Amino acid sequence: MQQMVEQATKETSLSPAGRLNDVYLVIKPIADRAFGLLLLALFTPLMLVLAVILRLDSSGPTIFKQTRVGKGVKPFEMYKFRTMCEEAEDMLPHVLHLNEDASGMLTKIKDDPRVTNVGRVLRATSLDELPQLINVVKGDMSLVGPRPPLPSEVALYDSCHMRRLEITPGITGLWQVSGRKNLDFDAMVDLDIRYAERQSMLIDLWIILKTIPEVLKMNGAR
C-alpha cells in the first residue's frame, strides 16, 4: 500500500512541501469556475439525456443532493445523478455489514443492492459525477482536490485527518487516479495531504490527464 502512495507522488514530481505558488493559489479558483462553466455547457445535452433515462428507469429525483464537508469544515450540498433507489438512505443500516472498509471511515460496498441498473452504468463510467460541475461553478468544489467527506465521517476524524479539509475538495484527485478501489482510508488521507502540501498547476494537469484513461477504463466507484 505504501508503495502505491509513493509511486503516485513520485510520478508527479511533487515540489517540496510548503512551497506553494502564490499565483497558482489566486488563479486556481478562477480557472475552476471558467473551465467548470465550459464543461457544464459542453455536457448539458448529455446530462439532459441521462436525466430522462433516470426518470424512466426508477422513481425518485434525478439529482441526488447530499451534505458534504468542504474547505474549512464548511458543509455544502453536493450534487450527483441519483444512482440508488429512492429508499437508499433508509436502507443504509441494513447493508453496512457489507462494507469492505475495515476502518469504518468509508463506505465501500461491492454490488450494493441499493444501486439501480442505470446507476451501475453511471457509476462505472463516472457519469454520475457530472452534476458536480455545478458545485465547481458555485465555488464549493474544485476540478482537482480531495473528495469531500460526509459529516458522519468527519465526526470520526483524528486531528491529522482534518488536514485534508484545509483545501477545496475536488471532483478528481490523487486518490482517484491511484487505484481508489484498492486504497484504504489511511492511504487516501496520505495522498490528500501530500496533494495539499504540494499542489501546483503541473500536478493538477497531471491528475486531470490521468483521470481520462481511468474514466475510459470504467474504473468508477462501485
VEXZA-963334 format. One line per field, with one value per residue (C-alpha): residue in one letter; chain; x, y negated, z. Coordinates in pm, 1 decimal. Example, Ala and Ser with C-alpha at 12.3 -4.5 7.8 and 13.67 -1.06 7.14 Angstrom:
BEGIN
r <- [A, S]
c <- [A, A]
east <- [1230.0, 1367.0]
north <- [450.0, 106.0]
up <- [780.0, 714.0]
This chain:
BEGIN
r <- [M, Q, Q, M, V, E, Q, A, T, K, E, T, S, L, S, P, A, G, R, L, N, D, V, Y, L, V, I, K, P, I, A, D, R, A, F, G, L, L, L, L, A, L, F, T, P, L, M, L, V, L, A, V, I, L, R, L, D, S, S, G, P, T, I, F, K, Q, T, R, V, G, K, G, V, K, P, F, E, M, Y, K, F, R, T, M, C, E, E, A, E, D, M, L, P, H, V, L, H, L, N, E, D, A, S, G, M, L, T, K, I, K, D, D, P, R, V, T, N, V, G, R, V, L, R, A, T, S, L, D, E, L, P, Q, L, I, N, V, V, K, G, D, M, S, L, V, G, P, R, P, P, L, P, S, E, V, A, L, Y, D, S, C, H, M, R, R, L, E, I, T, P, G, I, T, G, L, W, Q, V, S, G, R, K, N, L, D, F, D, A, M, V, D, L, D, I, R, Y, A, E, R, Q, S, M, L, I, D, L, W, I, I, L, K, T, I, P, E, V, L, K, M, N, G, A, R]
c <- [A, A, A, A, A, A, A, A, A, A, A, A, A, A, A, A, A, A, A, A, A, A, A, A, A, A, A, A, A, A, A, A, A, A, A, A, A, A, A, A, A, A, A, A, A, A, A, A, A, A, A, A, A, A, A, A, A, A, A, A, A, A, A, A, A, A, A, A, A, A, A, A, A, A, A, A, A, A, A, A, A, A, A, A, A, A, A, A, A, A, A, A, A, A, A, A, A, A, A, A, A, A, A, A, A, A, A, A, A, A, A, A, A, A, A, A, A, A, A, A, A, A, A, A, A, A, A, A, A, A, A, A, A, A, A, A, A, A, A, A, A, A, A, A, A, A, A, A, A, A, A, A, A, A, A, A, A, A, A, A, A, A, A, A, A, A, A, A, A, A, A, A, A, A, A, A, A, A, A, A, A, A, A, A, A, A, A, A, A, A, A, A, A, A, A, A, A, A, A, A, A, A, A, A, A, A, A, A, A, A, A, A, A, A, A, A, A, A, A, A, A, A]
east <- [0.0, 274.8, 448.5, 134.3, 126.3, 494.7, 460.1, 166.1, 358.3, 686.8, 522.4, 403.4, 748.5, 590.4, 764.9, 885.4, 610.4, 513.2, 645.4, 306.4, 289.6, 100.9, -3.8, -141.9, -349.5, -505.4, -559.8, -693.8, -1044.0, -1082.3, -972.7, -1202.1, -1508.4, -1411.8, -1343.3, -1638.0, -1872.5, -1719.0, -1753.1, -2105.6, -2210.7, -2040.9, -2202.9, -2551.0, -2705.8, -2570.6, -2688.5, -3040.2, -3045.2, -2921.7, -3186.8, -3462.2, -3320.1, -3304.3, -3667.8, -3776.0, -3566.5, -3680.1, -3877.9, -3715.9, -3538.7, -3291.9, -3034.7, -2922.5, -2823.0, -2606.2, -2443.4, -2065.2, -1786.8, -1566.8, -1276.6, -1253.6, -1503.6, -1778.5, -2078.3, -2230.4, -2479.1, -2302.2, -2486.9, -2477.8, -2705.2, -2908.2, -2768.0, -2961.5, -3323.3, -3529.5, -3516.4, -3135.6, -3068.5, -3320.8, -3171.8, -2813.2, -2819.4, -2925.4, -2629.5, -2347.0, -2244.3, -2136.1, -1892.1, -1545.9, -1362.6, -1236.4, -1177.1, -1542.5, -1429.2, -1551.1, -1848.8, -1731.3, -1991.9, -1940.6, -2263.5, -2462.8, -2825.7, -2949.1, -2791.1, -3026.0, -2945.4, -2883.2, -2699.0, -2442.9, -2361.3, -2338.3, -2103.6, -1882.3, -1842.0, -1829.5, -2108.7, -2297.9, -2047.7, -2121.5, -2360.8, -2065.5, -1960.1, -2235.1, -2053.5, -1733.4, -1902.9, -2051.1, -1708.5, -1794.6, -1556.1, -1254.2, -1182.3, -889.0, -871.8, -961.5, -1301.2, -1546.3, -1636.8, -1970.5, -2028.5, -2057.2, -1710.9, -1559.5, -1702.0, -1465.6, -1158.1, -841.7, -655.5, -424.1, -721.9, -850.8, -560.4, -738.3, -1011.1, -772.0, -817.8, -1115.6, -1239.7, -1237.4, -1412.1, -1090.0, -761.6, -460.6, -686.5, -899.7, -600.1, -408.7, -639.8, -919.2, -1093.7, -782.8, -674.9, -782.3, -875.4, -526.8, -375.0, -641.7, -567.9, -195.3, -247.5, -477.7, -229.2, 55.3, -150.9, -249.3, 114.6, 249.7, -35.3, 55.2, -73.4, 154.8, 22.9, -339.8, -280.6, -114.8, -410.8, -664.7, -473.8, -450.5, -825.8, -921.5, -791.6, -930.3, -1277.0, -1236.2, -1138.3, -1465.1, -1280.8, -1556.6, -1685.0, -1853.4]
north <- [0.0, -242.9, -168.9, -275.5, -603.4, -670.5, -587.3, -823.5, -1115.6, -1036.4, -1034.5, -1390.9, -1521.9, -1693.8, -2005.7, -2043.2, -2079.2, -2433.6, -2591.7, -2679.5, -2915.1, -3230.2, -3292.0, -2939.7, -2985.9, -3300.2, -3158.5, -2815.3, -2920.3, -3148.1, -2871.1, -2622.8, -2839.6, -2919.4, -2557.3, -2442.7, -2666.1, -2546.9, -2179.4, -2232.9, -2388.2, -2106.7, -1827.2, -1979.6, -1789.9, -1460.0, -1546.1, -1611.3, -1272.4, -1098.7, -1278.2, -1142.5, -788.5, -805.6, -914.8, -629.1, -371.5, -428.3, -659.4, -941.2, -1269.0, -1282.9, -1478.6, -1343.8, -1612.5, -1520.0, -1728.1, -1707.0, -1884.4, -2122.8, -2355.2, -2484.0, -2218.8, -2414.7, -2199.5, -2226.0, -2040.9, -1819.2, -1719.5, -1382.3, -1190.6, -952.2, -600.4, -431.8, -355.4, -625.1, -448.9, -412.4, -630.2, -438.4, -108.1, -201.7, -43.3, 285.8, 301.3, 172.0, 530.0, 548.7, 259.6, 360.1, 79.1, 227.9, -112.5, -210.8, -554.1, -489.0, -306.2, -70.3, 191.4, 415.0, 496.9, 265.0, 386.0, 26.1, -70.2, -75.8, 78.4, -261.6, -366.7, -90.1, -216.8, -576.7, -478.1, -261.9, -545.4, -819.8, -999.4, -1026.1, -1294.6, -1535.6, -1749.7, -1830.3, -2076.3, -2292.4, -2272.2, -2380.9, -2682.4, -2772.4, -2751.4, -2462.9, -2232.5, -2238.5, -2026.7, -1875.0, -1814.9, -1568.7, -1404.5, -1581.0, -1357.8, -1308.5, -1486.5, -1144.1, -1055.7, -1384.3, -1317.7, -1017.1, -1206.8, -1242.7, -1573.8, -1451.0, -1367.0, -1723.6, -1843.3, -1718.7, -1974.8, -2267.7, -2295.1, -2294.1, -1942.0, -1825.2, -1607.4, -1415.8, -1388.7, -1171.1, -912.7, -869.5, -812.4, -588.3, -288.5, -420.8, -83.1, 71.9, -202.6, -211.7, -525.7, -595.4, -573.0, -810.5, -1062.7, -1033.4, -1112.1, -1404.1, -1557.9, -1515.1, -1693.6, -1972.1, -2035.6, -2025.9, -2134.4, -2319.1, -2374.9, -2097.8, -1846.8, -1944.3, -1894.7, -1557.4, -1441.8, -1554.6, -1375.1, -1060.6, -1078.9, -1048.1, -689.9, -588.9, -700.3, -530.1, -206.9, -238.6, -242.7, -440.8, -392.1, -68.9]
up <- [0.0, 91.9, -239.2, -427.4, -236.0, -303.0, -672.5, -716.9, -571.1, -748.2, -1090.3, -1040.5, -944.2, -645.2, -524.5, -162.8, 95.8, 179.3, -143.7, -285.3, -580.1, -476.4, -836.3, -858.5, -542.7, -692.0, -1039.0, -941.3, -822.0, -1124.8, -1361.8, -1186.1, -1243.2, -1603.4, -1703.0, -1492.6, -1693.0, -2019.8, -1927.4, -1793.7, -2125.1, -2315.9, -2116.2, -2068.6, -2364.1, -2227.7, -1877.7, -2006.8, -2180.1, -1865.4, -1659.0, -1885.9, -1870.8, -1491.1, -1465.3, -1691.5, -1505.3, -1146.7, -923.2, -730.1, -802.9, -1091.5, -893.3, -557.8, -309.6, -15.6, 256.2, 237.6, 424.7, 228.8, 288.5, 644.7, 761.9, 586.9, 486.0, 138.8, -79.2, -332.6, -649.8, -825.4, -1056.0, -841.3, -874.4, -594.4, -522.3, -355.9, -16.5, -18.2, 287.3, 497.8, 383.2, 479.3, 828.2, 667.9, 426.3, 645.6, 720.5, 354.5, 394.5, 269.1, 450.3, 776.6, 934.9, 902.2, 783.0, 428.5, 282.0, 7.1, -80.3, -381.9, -565.1, -339.3, -363.5, -341.1, -674.9, -976.1, -1315.4, -1473.7, -1160.8, -1205.1, -1553.6, -1433.9, -1151.4, -1371.4, -1621.5, -1351.5, -1537.7, -1209.9, -1105.2, -1392.7, -1181.4, -954.5, -1223.1, -1072.3, -739.0, -914.1, -1069.4, -729.6, -568.1, -334.9, -518.4, -746.3, -1052.1, -860.1, -485.0, -207.5, -221.2, 13.0, 308.7, 480.4, 814.4, 979.8, 850.6, 969.6, 1315.0, 1335.0, 1214.3, 1418.4, 1413.2, 1136.4, 914.8, 940.1, 727.5, 414.9, 486.4, 461.5, 84.1, -151.8, -233.5, -595.1, -849.5, -910.5, -724.6, -640.9, -475.9, -787.2, -1016.9, -775.0, -750.0, -528.3, -514.4, -362.6, -121.3, 240.0, 433.9, 568.5, 220.4, 87.5, 361.6, 294.2, -74.1, 4.8, 248.2, 0.9, -262.0, -20.4, 67.0, -288.7, -517.4, -835.5, -1189.8, -1316.9, -1064.8, -1135.8, -1508.5, -1443.9, -1233.5, -1494.9, -1772.1, -1555.8, -1484.7, -1852.7, -1904.5, -1564.5, -1679.5, -2017.1, -1838.8, -1644.6, -1314.4, -1146.1, -793.8, -704.0]
